[in-house]
Amino acid sequence: MIEVENLGKCYQIYEQPRDRLKQMLFPRLQRLAGMPVQTYFREFWALKDVSFKIEKGEAVGIIGRNGSGKSTLLQMICGVLGPTCGRVETCGRIAALLELGSGFNPEFTGRENIYMNAALLGLSRQEIDARYDEIVAFADIGNFIEQPVKTYSSGMFVRLAFSVAVHVQPDILVVDEALSVGDITFRNKCIEVIQRMMARGVTVLFVTHDLSTLQLLCTRVLWLSNGQLRASGNPVSISQDYYVDMLPDGGTQLTVDRSFLPPQQETGKARFTELRLLNGGEAHYRVGQPLRLGFVLRAQTDLPKIVFAVSIYRADGDWLVGQTSRDDGVFWDAPKAGQECSGTLILNPLCLAPGEYLVAFAAYAEDYSLCFALTDLCLPFSVRADFPTWGKFHHPGVWVIGGEA
Ligand SMILES: Nc1ncnc2c1ncn2[C@@H]1O[C@H](COP(=O)(O)OP(=O)(O)OP(=O)(O)O)[C@@H](O)[C@H]1O
């Protein structure tokens, strides 16, 4: 559905505005005068020599630090930006959510923008009429649909744009970071729709900094670094490598006592302010050692009683441990806005087989009816053994020779 070959985008960077003028005039004059031709800009490659293919029905996530070229790549795939070199080929109708509000006329109402946008994507008046109610219902922005979109909040913008994009029956859906401005209910609704579209064979390409959405939706991840394709493959292992690369120490102190905050879902209710993996300064856990996971949560509003949950995943995405304080009969008293709840989960001994692991933390109401905070996979750690082990777990056990079972 998408084929990108040796794609590159080079910008000319001028240190001062007058250099732009010099560049327009001087090289021509120098050429006329038979003098050596000078340039008054420096080249900056936002994207360089990127190649990949995406098949029908794949959901591909693009990750990378700020400025690594993700939006540039999406814009070139959607045809709104021309490449400096290389080529992009796509098949079928592309519906794209690029920059916030792009493709919308701010003076037009939501209704008018729906008609304009859907028409640009190739739908006839009758087709739009037939889908109009569905588009409005999905966007769920109430009477604002009759207001000029310049009065919309960023979340409302995205709701409407996303709703149009998914209702025009595209062959390729391209989403640049848009989901991150929607609230959690809308984000979950979008994820469901994207999953349904994927099941119908729609190809999805999206940029996100939210590694949990990435792992939930993607069949493959492309990691861009300084405009180049650094890695492509399994969402969990690539996001783990990416995550480690983002660590302040570059991951060199991977499993030594340290604290690091991963991205987390903004619920407006609470945030984890500290997450810590404690293993006494060792480079790796040994099979059978205790694992201590420390956490601090700050309430942003008055909250009821809290229970914490910790999940441990193997690096290939297999969910191995789901431990909640409620199951162990432990609750934290209802914190007031601004107050912190802290705690440690000690798994002793840690029964995981040798391998690479990641942790995720969550805080819920005691009946699990509300999630107050949820982190991405974080705190990568590894387990080693001095002896061969088999399977996913290694439980301490006692073997008895003979006797009764
Ligand atoms: N018109 C332009 N002129 C010069 N440089 C540009 C232009 N547009 C983008 N760039 C540069 O190209 C690089 C890649 O930008 P891009 O927006 O693709 O990054 P990104 O990975 O999407 O970043 P983010 O995560 O912050 O959205 C950046 O260094 C940016 O400054």
The ligand as a MOL file (V3000), in Angstrom:
LIG
                    3D

  0  0  0     0  0            999 V3000
M  V30 BEGIN CTAB
M  V30 COUNTS 31 33 0 0 0
M  V30 BEGIN ATOM
M  V30 1 N 10.3320 24.1280 6.7910 0
M  V30 2 C 11.3960 23.7190 7.4650 0
M  V30 3 N 12.5850 24.3650 7.3630 0
M  V30 4 C 13.6680 23.9420 8.0300 0
M  V30 5 N 13.6830 22.8650 8.8560 0
M  V30 6 C 12.5280 22.2110 9.0030 0
M  V30 7 C 11.3260 22.5870 8.3260 0
M  V30 8 N 10.3430 21.7200 8.6770 0
M  V30 9 C 10.9050 20.8240 9.5450 0
M  V30 10 N 12.2160 21.1140 9.7310 0
M  V30 11 C 13.1700 20.3790 10.5680 0
M  V30 12 O 13.1370 19.0240 10.1860 0
M  V30 13 C 13.3500 18.2010 11.3330 0
M  V30 14 C 12.2720 17.1350 11.3850 0
M  V30 15 O 11.0430 17.7620 11.7110 0
M  V30 16 P 9.7130 16.9090 11.9710 0
M  V30 17 O 8.6250 17.8790 12.2370 0
M  V30 18 O 9.5290 15.9450 10.8590 0
M  V30 19 O 10.1020 16.1280 13.3030 0
M  V30 20 P 9.2020 15.1780 14.2060 0
M  V30 21 O 9.9630 13.9050 14.3690 0
M  V30 22 O 7.8190 15.0890 13.6450 0
M  V30 23 O 9.2140 15.9930 15.5760 0
M  V30 24 P 8.1320 16.0870 16.7970 0
M  V30 25 O 8.2160 14.8130 17.5900 0
M  V30 26 O 8.6730 17.2440 17.5750 0
M  V30 27 O 6.7900 16.3590 16.1870 0
M  V30 28 C 13.3830 19.1330 12.5390 0
M  V30 29 O 14.7210 19.3450 12.9300 0
M  V30 30 C 12.7620 20.4150 12.0270 0
M  V30 31 O 13.3300 21.5290 12.6790 0
M  V30 END ATOM
M  V30 BEGIN BOND
M  V30 1 1 1 2
M  V30 2 1 2 3
M  V30 3 2 2 7
M  V30 4 2 3 4
M  V30 5 1 4 5
M  V30 6 2 5 6
M  V30 7 1 6 7
M  V30 8 1 6 10
M  V30 9 1 7 8
M  V30 10 2 8 9
M  V30 11 1 9 10
M  V30 12 1 10 11
M  V30 13 1 11 12
M  V30 14 1 11 30
M  V30 15 1 12 13
M  V30 16 1 13 14
M  V30 17 1 13 28
M  V30 18 1 14 15
M  V30 19 1 15 16
M  V30 20 2 16 17
M  V30 21 1 16 18
M  V30 22 1 16 19
M  V30 23 1 19 20
M  V30 24 2 20 21
M  V30 25 1 20 22
M  V30 26 1 20 23
M  V30 27 1 23 24
M  V30 28 2 24 25
M  V30 29 1 24 26
M  V30 30 1 24 27
M  V30 31 1 28 29
M  V30 32 1 28 30
M  V30 33 1 30 31
M  V30 END BOND
M  V30 END CTAB
M  END
